[in-house]
Amino acid sequence: MDLVRSVFNSHFVWGSDAQARVFARIAGVAALTFGAGAWCDQDALQQQPAPENAREAVTPLESSFRERPVLRELNAITDALHKKLQNAPPVIRDSQITLKPRVYYYDQEQPNGAIKEAVAGGGSLEYRSGLMFDRFHLGMELFTSQPIYAPQDRDGSLLLKPGQEGYTALGQAYVAAKLGETHELTAGRSVYDTPYVNRQFNRMTPNTFEGVSVKGAFKLGTESKQFDYLAGYLTDIKQRNSDTFIPMAQAAGSTEDHGTAMTEVLFSAFGASIGLAEYYTPDTLNIFYAEATYTPNLTGKWDVKLSAQGTDERTLTSRAVLGSTVLGREYAMRATLSRDNAVASLALSTADDRGAVVSPWGNSPSYTKGVIKNDARAGEYGALTSLSYAFARAGLEGLSAGAIVGYYWSARTSDGTPLQDEHEIDLSMDYKVPTGALKGLWLRIQRNFLHGKGDPEATQEWRVILNWEIPLL
């Protein structure tokens, strides 16, 4: 804890001109790495606890092609209904209904003393049909967030609509068609888990999107070689604390009503992968993303995963995109190491001087993004270590803890004016009930800090989240 405090407080001791001591700060961050374990992609961590080994540390592009596990736990309700429906047509017999209650406490304090605070309750009810004609299925999900404790003078938590108002939205309503064993066409409102279009599920309800996409995979000779792809056109987005869909371009700060064309490909073979993604929104912006990973097949208890990424963003209008008139590039690399449920990683990134790197449709895929920080400033360097440990080996199955420490320096405005350095610390504890009547009930407690001397974005916050997925059919 003293080491954490020394890293956290270091900026207040050293002036902003102490660039020669940057490597000392990175060394302090790296020293923490081997005390516990590392986190995977931040968006994935909003949907599940920290990974137990390096191989499970999914990258942003891999998330696009990882299927969500289907919850088919039997309980008194589902067992009885399945028996009654066993002779029904597949579209009814294989239907799934899942209740997902969620309670969230959020408290944020800013340097000027302003506080954003609320407690919200709600969640979602999801329906997914069985197959019709062995080819089609339907899906719907109704989301809601309602105030439990919501002082009017503490608005802005993003758990509720502006004004501390509750909301309800039909976030998913789609039809999907199988185009073969490994290919599927989806049309309507749905969720996506891509690097720059994703759920950003760190409040009460996630981002969801409206459009059409096709997704699939080709096996190339052997099980160790595979080509995954995703292509689509998204017209609108329902942002995480909203009940309405707006055009993708408007979510990026434009006044246009354009949608976004996106394409992704990922080739995997022998423990390595390389992939590309492209997002094009006319008169707004273009994002190109590339990623490569390598997971050597080690013997023994050690696992290692290496990854690298790059983003190139271009503004396609003279108007500002999320506050930036010029966008830039960011490059990052990450090493992840694990043993005995302890996972450790270190990531480094650099953004060019051309402009900021933004993420208007979800969480940023940057390896050095923390829980609070979501964009890279022009000219900014970043170093981040993310740590976690699953306590199953200690007899505490379902319990895990994590820490993120990030430092960001040398950022500047488009005219070259230096900006304050920033550092972020995020501490988390998760408990997911492993067995019994409450199986799957998940409690997360987070304490997050984003600080920098004179930084107007500095903040500290508490997040306490209770999730559960209850199969009803």
C-alpha angles and dihedrals in degrees: 000000000000089000091051090051092048092053091044095050097039095097092058090055098043120055124236089257093063095101091139088069096053093102090054089056092048089050089054090052092047092050088063092054097077095049097076136342144298136254127230129223108335095229091054090051091061088065101041141015122268118295122261096220142016094259090063092053095108119202124222095258093045088055089066091066103034110105116228111244113257110237107223101153112154121229134160091282100044095041092055094045094048091054091051093048099043092106096042123106114280092252088065102025095055097041118127128208117186128184113208111189116189134185120187134186117193128181123173126179121195128201092256090058096256114144130204111196140159145143114217133182131196132081127177148289114223129196126190121177128216120250121295115208087353088285118063134059135173131219136190135173126187115203129196139176120186130181119255096165115006119153111200092224091056100056123146104068090124089226088106138023118278110290091038090278125157123234143193125204139176093231098171126039113145146142120220128196126198111230093185137325094302105022129081137178117210126191129180132026114347146140127262132195103199128135096263102015110055146127098267084202097183098116131043100298133017134241111268128188140213122219144071131288142167122213133181151133138234123209109220107210099298138036090254094063123065139158116207125188140180126186130171152131120242118196102181145015132210103210121222098265099033139091096203134073119232130184116278091238092056091051085058092054099266127128091219124101097223125138129221127255112208134185130181134180130180127185117195129186136155097350096315133095140183126191146169135206131190129192118187124184113175116238090003120062147319123218125194118188130184131183139178131186138183126194111182117213099244126182122225128027099318126097127184133188125185124192141172132190142183135193129194117188125187127189112226096191139049089237122092119269107212090334097315124104091188125039128202149189134278130193126189143169132198137192120200124192129180143180133166096356091311114116126186132184141171125198132188128191141178131195122200125241094250096089148298125310111229137188109205099169103047145320117344114252092219114133089222096051115119130203093273105026111075106162136054118230123222113281092006125152119201137194121185137173120191121196136191142158130195110213097208091111089056091056094259100113114189095025121111137159133199145182134197123198119183134173125193126189147162095039118154141177123258090267092053100259109149117244127210119273116248136206130189133199121188122183123188141179122192132188121181114182105240102196144007134045092323095049111153096021103141128198121189126184119189134183113190134184131186111181142167131156106270091354111155089202093057114126145150127211149177123219123186115179130182116192133176135173113206118185111219096175 
